[in-house]
Amino acid sequence: MKATAAATAMLLLPQAALSHSSPLYTPFPGPRPHFPATFLATVPSHTLSNTKRPPILNQRRRVAVIRGGAAVTAEGSFQVPPAGTESGDGNKGSSVSTATFNLIKNILGAGVLSLPSGVGAFSSNPMALVPAVALTMGMGSLSAYCFTLIARVCALNKVETYGEAWEKSVGKKTAWMVPAACTFKTFCACTAFSIIIADSFSSLFGATPGFPALLAQRTNVIVWMTSLVLLPLCMLKSFAPLAPFSLLGILGTVFTGAVIALRLLDGSYAPGGQFHEAIAASLRPSLLSGSSSPLLSPMVFVLVSMLSTSFIAHYNAPKFYTELENRSIPKLNKVVKNSFNFCTAAFAFIMGCGYLTFGGASQGLILNNYAEQDVLAKMCRLAIGASIVFGYPLTFVGIRDGVLSLLGRKAPSARTQTVTTLVLLAVVSTLAVFLRDVGFVVSLGGALLGSCIIYIFPAIIFIKTMAQKVAKGEVVETPAVKREVLLNKGITALGVLLAIIGATVSVLKAFFLK
């Protein structure tokens, strides 16, 4: 499976290299960008501050596009760079292995625990896992291509951020759309985190002897955890003390995946298993075979929307490129290929094991299916819950700063930040009280916002950039360029389709088709 995903990704990713004289190798000029704080925990601190800024290289030669291991100049010459060609700027940043690990941390999170319910949304047939895994691989490959596409258009436009690339190619009037989408996608993430915190800790505290039953109730857990734990963490002036906990998230997810696989293999939740009778009837395995349950239905778009959220890390694409040691597009492609292949395999593994254990009964947070008496499940809840609690401020500050920026408050006072923090936390917590299905939040956010950030926006930026470069004579409109522009028009249409259908199906499933 992993090999197939790698092969698919290799077909989609532009395996390109540029000559030293190409302007697309020009290091990004200007001030350092501001990125969502969710990224700060994924990159070593030295890569955020010690990047050297080499002089801008020769910009006279006009290049068609980063593609095919060569650069086609406007004069028509075909330049193949020597083996091992780098950007030549000698910057000291992240190595390929470090960047790969950081990108995996950026992608792999608690959202993967909703994927089994995405399969259960459209079928209870065990064979439904086949199209589900195929969709995971396809969405992973397309997401990987779009991730590198963002870095490429930033290089083409000589800008450092996703938003700047939109402003340079599409226009200033609509430049607010990218930061707005990223801000509200982060808002959805925090809402999902609050739901997971409520579900995980209410289950843990409810099964703890001597713990007050009133405080263990789900709504009360949200109230006191937000007031006594999350609020003080979000008010910290520096998040440096939280940096060591960034590794806890990926370790907790890996451990949870191992426990999910173990419970599938030992049959603890199958009829006659150790914990089968310990859970409610609605949570017990529901697996049907044959014509009694179809392999596919329109509800498959719930899974597609969830996958959009699962693979999202695209607002950080320019950062991964600029912080890459001796950066070049081929190096970035290697980072992206390795990271997305690993995450694709991890998603398919956890999704498959969870679904084959509970089938159509899989909950929006798969850990909710497991018995409170299951010690290993308790450990999973604790690991996931703790990682989210300590990672919560790093995500939340992205909402706060994004909202303030959209409101035109570029340098807000301490009081403004405090009030904004209180209001946003109150809104998120209130939503978490009423929205109990984390799968719905993940799928709706993925459909509406993930589709824009991952597919629609990068494709539009690329199409507009190519049109501008061709009009100015800076790019030769070769057949390869035409094909890729056509491909991105298709991606734009696909993104719009996924957003509309995915959002509609997610709402129908959550509120009307129970």
C-alpha positions as CSV (number, residue, x, y, z in Angstrom):
1,M,0.0,0.0,0.0
2,K,2.7,2.4,1.0
3,A,4.7,1.6,-2.2
4,T,1.6,2.2,-4.3
5,A,1.0,5.6,-2.6
6,A,4.6,6.5,-3.3
7,A,4.2,5.6,-6.9
8,T,1.0,7.6,-7.2
9,A,2.6,10.6,-5.5
10,M,5.6,10.4,-7.8
11,L,3.3,10.6,-10.8
12,L,1.6,13.8,-9.5
13,L,4.5,15.6,-7.9
14,P,6.7,17.7,-10.3
15,Q,10.1,16.2,-10.0
16,A,12.0,19.3,-11.0
17,A,15.3,20.9,-10.6
18,L,16.5,24.4,-11.7
19,S,19.8,25.7,-12.8
20,H,21.7,28.2,-10.7
21,S,20.9,31.0,-13.2
22,S,17.2,30.5,-12.9
23,P,15.2,33.2,-11.2
24,L,13.1,30.5,-9.6
25,Y,16.0,29.7,-7.5
26,T,16.1,33.2,-6.2
27,P,15.9,33.2,-2.4
28,F,12.8,35.0,-1.1
29,P,13.5,38.7,-0.4
30,G,11.8,40.9,2.1
31,P,10.8,40.5,5.7
32,R,10.3,37.2,7.4
33,P,6.7,35.9,7.2
34,H,4.2,35.5,10.0
35,F,2.8,31.9,10.1
36,P,0.0,30.4,12.2
37,A,1.4,29.5,15.6
38,T,0.4,25.9,15.0
39,F,3.6,25.6,13.1
40,L,5.9,26.8,15.8
41,A,5.8,23.5,17.6
42,T,6.8,21.6,14.5
43,V,10.1,23.3,13.6
44,P,13.2,23.5,15.8
45,S,13.7,27.1,17.1
46,H,17.0,27.5,15.3
47,T,15.3,27.1,11.9
48,L,13.0,30.0,12.7
49,S,15.7,32.5,13.3
50,N,19.1,31.6,11.8
51,T,18.2,31.4,8.1
52,K,20.8,33.3,6.1
53,R,19.6,35.7,3.5
54,P,21.8,35.4,0.4
55,P,21.8,38.0,-2.3
56,I,19.3,37.8,-5.1
57,L,20.6,35.8,-8.1
58,N,20.5,36.8,-11.7
59,Q,16.9,37.4,-12.7
60,R,17.4,38.0,-16.5
61,R,16.8,34.5,-17.7
62,R,13.2,33.6,-18.2
63,V,12.1,30.2,-17.2
64,A,8.9,28.3,-18.2
65,V,8.1,26.3,-15.1
66,I,9.6,24.1,-12.4
67,R,9.1,20.7,-14.0
68,G,10.8,17.6,-15.5
69,G,14.2,18.1,-14.0
70,A,15.0,21.0,-16.3
71,A,14.3,24.7,-17.0
72,V,13.1,25.9,-20.3
73,T,14.1,29.5,-20.9
74,A,12.1,32.0,-22.9
75,E,14.8,31.8,-25.6
76,G,13.9,28.1,-26.0
77,S,17.1,26.5,-24.7
78,F,16.6,23.4,-22.5
79,Q,18.8,23.4,-19.4
80,V,19.4,20.3,-17.4
81,P,21.1,21.1,-14.1
82,P,24.0,18.9,-13.0
83,A,23.3,16.1,-10.5
84,G,23.1,17.3,-7.0
85,T,22.3,20.9,-8.0
86,E,21.0,22.9,-5.0
87,S,19.9,26.4,-4.6
88,G,23.5,27.4,-4.0
89,D,22.7,29.8,-1.2
90,G,24.3,27.7,1.6
91,N,21.5,28.5,4.1
92,K,21.6,26.5,7.3
93,G,18.1,25.2,7.9
94,S,16.3,21.9,8.3
95,S,17.8,18.8,6.7
96,V,15.5,16.6,4.6
97,S,15.1,14.1,7.5
98,T,14.3,16.9,10.0
99,A,11.9,18.6,7.6
100,T,10.2,15.2,6.9
101,F,9.7,14.5,10.6
102,N,8.4,18.0,11.2
103,L,5.9,17.7,8.3
104,I,4.7,14.4,9.6
105,K,4.1,16.0,13.0
106,N,2.3,18.8,11.2
107,I,0.0,16.4,9.4
108,L,-0.5,13.4,11.7
109,G,-2.8,14.3,14.6
110,A,-5.9,13.3,16.5
111,G,-8.1,13.9,13.4
112,V,-7.1,10.5,12.1
113,L,-9.3,9.0,14.9
114,S,-12.4,10.2,13.1
115,L,-11.6,8.3,9.8
116,P,-13.2,5.0,10.8
117,S,-16.5,6.8,11.2
118,G,-16.0,8.2,7.7
119,V,-16.0,4.7,6.3
120,G,-18.9,3.7,8.5
121,A,-20.9,6.7,7.2
122,F,-21.3,5.1,3.8
123,S,-21.2,1.3,4.5
124,S,-21.1,-1.4,7.1
125,N,-19.6,-3.9,4.6
126,P,-16.0,-4.9,5.5
127,M,-15.1,-4.7,1.8
128,A,-15.9,-0.9,1.9
129,L,-12.4,-0.6,3.2
130,V,-11.1,-1.2,-0.3
131,P,-12.5,2.0,-1.9
132,A,-11.8,3.9,1.4
133,V,-8.1,3.0,1.2
134,A,-8.1,3.9,-2.5
135,L,-9.6,7.3,-1.7
136,T,-7.0,7.9,1.1
137,M,-4.2,7.2,-1.4
138,G,-5.7,9.4,-4.0
139,M,-6.5,12.3,-1.7
140,G,-3.0,12.0,-0.2
141,S,-1.3,12.2,-3.6
142,L,-3.4,15.1,-4.7
143,S,-2.8,16.9,-1.4
144,A,1.0,16.3,-1.8
145,Y,1.0,17.8,-5.3
146,C,-0.9,20.9,-4.1
147,F,1.5,21.3,-1.1
148,T,4.5,21.6,-3.5
149,L,2.5,23.7,-5.9
150,I,2.1,26.4,-3.2
151,A,5.9,26.5,-2.7
152,R,6.4,26.6,-6.4
153,V,4.0,29.6,-7.0
154,C,5.7,31.4,-4.1
155,A,9.0,30.9,-5.9
156,L,7.5,32.1,-9.2
157,N,6.1,35.2,-7.6
158,K,9.2,35.8,-5.3
159,V,7.1,35.9,-2.2
160,E,7.3,34.2,1.1
161,T,3.7,33.4,2.2
162,Y,0.6,31.7,0.9
163,G,-1.4,34.9,1.2
164,E,1.3,37.0,-0.6
165,A,1.2,34.6,-3.5
166,W,-2.6,35.1,-3.8
167,E,-2.2,38.9,-3.6
168,K,0.6,39.0,-6.2
169,S,-1.2,36.7,-8.7
170,V,-5.0,37.2,-8.1
171,G,-5.2,40.7,-6.5
172,K,-5.3,42.7,-3.3
173,K,-9.1,43.0,-3.1
174,T,-9.5,39.3,-2.4
175,A,-6.2,38.8,-0.5
176,W,-8.2,38.4,2.7
177,M,-9.6,35.1,1.6
178,V,-6.5,33.0,2.3
179,P,-5.9,34.2,5.9
180,A,-9.6,34.0,6.6
181,A,-9.9,30.4,5.4
182,C,-6.8,29.5,7.4
183,T,-8.1,31.3,10.5
184,F,-11.5,29.6,10.4
185,K,-10.1,26.2,9.6
186,T,-8.0,26.6,12.8
187,F,-11.2,27.6,14.6
188,C,-12.7,24.3,13.5
189,A,-9.6,22.5,14.7
190,C,-9.9,24.1,18.2
191,T,-13.6,23.1,18.3
192,A,-12.7,19.5,17.4
193,F,-9.9,19.6,20.1
194,S,-12.4,20.8,22.7
195,I,-14.8,18.0,21.8
196,I,-12.0,15.4,22.1
197,I,-10.9,16.9,25.5
198,A,-14.5,16.6,26.7
199,D,-15.0,13.1,25.5
200,S,-11.6,11.8,26.6
201,F,-11.5,13.3,30.1
202,S,-15.2,12.8,31.0
203,S,-14.7,9.1,30.2
204,L,-11.4,9.0,32.2
205,F,-12.8,10.9,35.2
206,G,-16.1,9.0,35.1
207,A,-14.2,5.7,35.5
208,T,-12.0,7.0,38.3
209,P,-13.1,5.8,41.7
210,G,-13.8,8.7,44.1
211,F,-13.9,11.4,41.4
212,P,-17.0,13.6,41.8
213,A,-19.7,12.5,39.3
214,L,-20.8,16.0,38.8
215,L,-17.4,17.2,37.7
216,A,-17.0,14.2,35.4
217,Q,-20.1,15.1,33.4
218,R,-19.2,16.1,29.8
219,T,-20.5,19.7,29.9
220,N,-18.9,20.4,33.3
221,V,-15.6,18.9,32.0
222,I,-15.6,21.5,29.2
223,V,-16.3,24.3,31.6
224,W,-13.7,23.6,34.2
225,M,-11.0,22.3,31.8
226,T,-11.4,25.5,29.8
227,S,-11.4,27.8,32.8
228,L,-8.7,26.2,34.9
229,V,-6.4,24.6,32.3
230,L,-6.9,25.9,28.7
231,L,-7.3,29.6,29.6
232,P,-4.1,29.9,31.6
233,L,-2.2,28.1,28.9
234,C,-3.6,30.3,26.2
235,M,-2.6,33.4,28.2
236,L,1.0,32.4,28.5
237,K,3.3,35.1,27.1
238,S,5.7,32.5,25.8
239,F,4.8,29.0,24.5
240,A,8.4,27.8,24.7
241,P,7.7,25.6,27.8
242,L,5.1,23.8,25.7
243,A,7.5,22.9,22.9
244,P,8.6,19.5,24.4
245,F,5.0,18.4,24.4
246,S,4.8,18.7,20.6
247,L,6.3,15.2,20.3
248,L,3.6,13.8,22.7
249,G,1.0,14.2,20.0
250,I,2.6,12.0,17.4
251,L,3.7,9.4,20.1
252,G,0.1,9.3,21.4
253,T,-1.3,8.8,17.9
254,V,1.2,6.0,17.2
255,F,0.4,4.3,20.5
256,T,-3.4,4.7,19.9
257,G,-3.0,3.1,16.5
258,A,-1.1,0.2,18.0
259,V,-3.9,-0.4,20.6
260,I,-6.6,-0.2,17.9
261,A,-4.8,-2.8,15.9
262,L,-4.3,-5.0,19.0
263,R,-8.0,-4.9,19.9
264,L,-8.9,-5.9,16.4
265,L,-6.5,-8.9,16.4
266,D,-7.4,-10.1,19.9
267,G,-11.2,-9.8,19.3
268,S,-11.9,-8.1,22.6
269,Y,-14.9,-6.3,21.1
270,A,-16.2,-9.0,18.8
271,P,-19.2,-11.1,20.0
272,G,-18.0,-13.1,22.9
273,G,-15.0,-10.9,23.4
274,Q,-13.8,-9.6,26.8
275,F,-15.4,-6.1,26.3
276,H,-18.2,-6.8,24.0
277,E,-20.9,-6.6,26.7
278,A,-19.2,-3.8,28.5
279,I,-20.2,-1.2,25.9
280,A,-23.6,0.0,24.8
281,A,-25.4,-1.9,22.1
282,S,-25.1,1.1,19.8
283,L,-21.3,1.0,20.1
284,R,-20.9,-2.7,19.4
285,P,-19.5,-3.9,16.1
286,S,-21.8,-3.6,13.1
287,L,-20.3,-5.4,10.1
288,L,-22.6,-6.7,7.3
289,S,-21.5,-8.6,4.2
290,G,-23.0,-9.1,0.8
291,S,-25.9,-7.1,-0.6
292,S,-27.1,-6.2,2.9
293,S,-24.7,-3.2,2.9
294,P,-23.5,-1.4,-0.3
295,L,-19.8,-0.8,-0.8
296,L,-20.5,2.9,-1.8
297,S,-23.1,5.5,-1.3
298,P,-23.3,9.3,-1.5
299,M,-22.2,9.4,2.1
300,V,-18.7,8.6,0.9
301,F,-18.2,12.4,0.7
302,V,-18.1,12.5,4.5
303,L,-14.9,10.4,4.3
304,V,-13.6,12.6,1.5
305,S,-14.2,15.7,3.5
306,M,-12.5,14.2,6.6
307,L,-9.4,13.3,4.5
308,S,-9.2,17.0,3.4
309,T,-8.8,17.9,7.0
310,S,-6.5,15.0,7.8
311,F,-3.9,15.9,5.2
312,I,-4.0,19.7,5.7
313,A,-0.7,21.5,6.4
314,H,-0.6,23.6,3.3
315,Y,-0.5,27.1,4.8
316,N,3.0,26.0,6.0
317,A,4.3,24.9,2.6
318,P,6.3,28.1,2.0
319,K,7.8,27.9,5.4
320,F,9.0,24.3,4.9
321,Y,10.6,25.4,1.6
322,T,12.3,28.5,2.9
323,E,13.6,26.7,6.0
324,L,15.0,23.7,4.1
325,E,18.8,23.5,4.1
326,N,20.2,24.3,0.7
327,R,16.7,24.5,-0.5
328,S,15.6,23.3,-3.9
329,I,12.3,22.0,-5.3
330,P,13.6,18.5,-5.7
331,K,14.6,18.5,-2.0
332,L,11.1,19.7,-1.1
333,N,9.6,17.0,-3.3
334,K,11.5,14.4,-1.4
335,V,10.3,15.8,2.0
336,V,6.7,15.9,0.8
337,K,6.8,12.5,-0.8
338,N,8.2,10.8,2.3
339,S,5.9,12.7,4.7
340,F,2.7,12.2,2.8
341,N,3.4,8.5,2.0
342,F,4.0,7.9,5.7
343,C,0.8,9.7,6.8
344,T,-1.2,8.0,4.0
345,A,-0.1,4.6,5.3
346,A,-0.8,5.6,9.0
347,F,-4.2,7.0,8.0
348,A,-5.1,3.8,6.1
349,F,-3.8,1.6,8.9
350,I,-5.7,3.3,11.8
351,M,-8.8,3.8,9.6
352,G,-8.8,0.2,8.6
353,C,-8.2,-1.3,12.1
354,G,-10.9,0.9,13.7
355,Y,-13.4,0.2,11.0
356,L,-12.9,-3.5,10.9
357,T,-13.4,-3.6,14.7
358,F,-16.6,-1.6,14.9
359,G,-17.8,-1.2,11.3
360,G,-20.9,1.0,10.9
361,A,-21.0,1.7,14.6
362,S,-17.7,3.6,14.5
363,Q,-18.0,6.9,16.4
364,G,-16.8,10.3,15.3
365,L,-14.0,9.8,17.8
366,I,-13.2,6.1,17.6
367,L,-12.0,6.0,21.2
368,N,-15.6,6.5,22.3
369,N,-16.3,3.0,21.1
370,Y,-14.0,1.4,23.6
371,A,-15.0,0.4,27.1
372,E,-14.2,2.5,30.1
373,Q,-12.9,-0.7,31.7
374,D,-10.3,-1.2,28.9
375,V,-7.0,-0.1,30.5
376,L,-5.2,0.3,27.2
377,A,-8.1,2.5,25.9
378,K,-7.8,4.6,29.1
379,M,-4.1,5.1,28.3
380,C,-5.0,6.1,24.8
381,R,-7.5,8.7,26.0
382,L,-5.0,10.1,28.5
383,A,-2.2,10.3,25.8
384,I,-4.4,11.9,23.2
385,G,-6.2,14.2,25.7
386,A,-2.9,15.4,27.3
387,S,-1.3,16.0,23.9
388,I,-4.3,18.1,22.8
389,V,-4.4,20.1,26.0
390,F,-0.7,21.1,25.8
391,G,-0.9,21.7,22.0
392,Y,-4.2,23.6,22.3
393,P,-2.6,27.1,22.9
394,L,-0.3,26.7,19.9
395,T,-3.4,26.2,17.7
396,F,-5.6,28.7,19.5
397,V,-3.2,31.6,19.1
398,G,-3.6,31.1,15.4
399,I,-7.3,31.9,15.7
400,R,-6.7,34.9,18.0
401,D,-4.0,36.5,15.8
402,G,-5.9,35.6,12.6
403,V,-9.1,37.3,13.8
404,L,-7.3,40.3,15.1
405,S,-5.4,40.6,11.8
406,L,-8.6,40.3,9.8
407,L,-10.1,43.1,11.9
408,G,-7.2,45.3,11.2
409,R,-5.6,45.1,14.6
410,K,-2.0,44.5,13.6
411,A,-0.5,45.5,16.9
412,P,-3.2,44.8,19.5
413,S,-2.8,45.8,23.1
414,A,-2.5,43.3,25.9
415,R,-6.1,44.0,27.0
416,T,-7.4,43.5,23.4
417,Q,-5.6,40.1,23.3
418,T,-7.0,39.1,26.6
419,V,-10.6,40.1,25.7
420,T,-10.3,38.3,22.4
421,T,-8.9,35.2,24.1
422,L,-11.9,35.1,26.5
423,V,-14.5,35.6,23.8
424,L,-13.1,33.1,21.4
425,L,-12.6,30.4,24.1
426,A,-16.1,31.0,25.2
427,V,-17.4,30.5,21.7
428,V,-15.3,27.4,21.0
429,S,-16.3,25.9,24.3
430,T,-20.0,26.6,23.8
431,L,-19.9,24.9,20.4
432,A,-18.1,21.9,21.9
433,V,-21.0,21.5,24.4
434,F,-23.6,21.2,21.7
435,L,-21.6,19.6,18.9
436,R,-20.8,16.1,20.3
437,D,-19.7,14.5,17.1
438,V,-16.1,15.4,16.3
439,G,-16.5,13.7,13.0
440,F,-19.0,16.3,11.9
441,V,-16.7,19.2,12.7
442,V,-13.8,17.5,10.9
443,S,-15.8,16.7,7.8
444,L,-17.6,20.0,7.6
445,G,-14.4,22.0,8.1
446,G,-12.6,19.8,5.6
447,A,-15.4,20.3,3.0
448,L,-15.8,24.0,3.2
449,L,-12.3,25.2,4.3
450,G,-10.0,22.3,3.6
451,S,-11.1,22.2,0.0
452,C,-10.3,25.9,-0.4
453,I,-6.9,25.8,1.3
454,I,-5.7,22.5,-0.2
455,Y,-7.2,22.5,-3.7
456,I,-9.0,25.6,-4.9
457,F,-6.6,28.4,-3.8
458,P,-3.3,26.8,-4.9
459,A,-4.8,25.9,-8.3
460,I,-6.2,29.4,-8.9
461,I,-2.9,31.0,-7.9
462,F,-1.0,28.8,-10.3
463,I,-3.4,29.5,-13.2
464,K,-3.2,33.2,-12.6
465,T,0.6,33.2,-12.2
466,M,1.1,31.3,-15.4
467,A,-1.2,33.6,-17.3
468,Q,0.7,36.6,-16.0
469,K,4.1,35.1,-16.8
470,V,3.1,34.1,-20.3
471,A,1.6,37.6,-21.0
472,K,4.9,39.2,-19.9
473,G,7.0,36.8,-21.9
474,E,8.7,35.5,-18.8
475,V,7.3,32.0,-19.4
476,V,7.1,29.9,-22.6
477,E,3.7,28.3,-23.0
478,T,5.0,24.9,-23.7
479,P,2.7,21.8,-24.0
480,A,3.8,20.8,-20.5
481,V,2.7,24.2,-19.1
482,K,-0.6,24.0,-20.9
483,R,-1.2,20.5,-19.5
484,E,-0.5,21.6,-16.0
485,V,-2.7,24.7,-16.3
486,L,-5.5,22.4,-17.5
487,L,-4.8,20.0,-14.6
488,N,-5.2,22.9,-12.2
489,K,-8.4,24.0,-13.8
490,G,-9.7,20.5,-13.1
491,I,-8.4,20.6,-9.5
492,T,-10.3,23.9,-9.0
493,A,-13.5,22.4,-10.3
494,L,-13.0,19.3,-8.2
495,G,-12.3,21.4,-5.1
496,V,-15.6,23.4,-5.6
497,L,-17.5,20.1,-6.1
498,L,-16.0,18.5,-3.0
499,A,-16.8,21.7,-0.9
500,I,-20.5,21.8,-2.0
501,I,-21.3,18.0,-1.9
502,G,-19.1,17.4,1.2
503,A,-20.7,20.1,3.2
504,T,-24.2,19.1,2.2
505,V,-23.7,15.4,3.0
506,S,-22.0,16.2,6.3
507,V,-24.9,18.3,7.5
508,L,-27.5,15.7,6.2
509,K,-25.7,12.9,8.1
510,A,-25.3,14.8,11.3
511,F,-28.8,16.3,11.6
512,F,-31.3,14.6,9.2
513,L,-30.2,11.0,8.5
514,K,-29.5,9.6,11.9
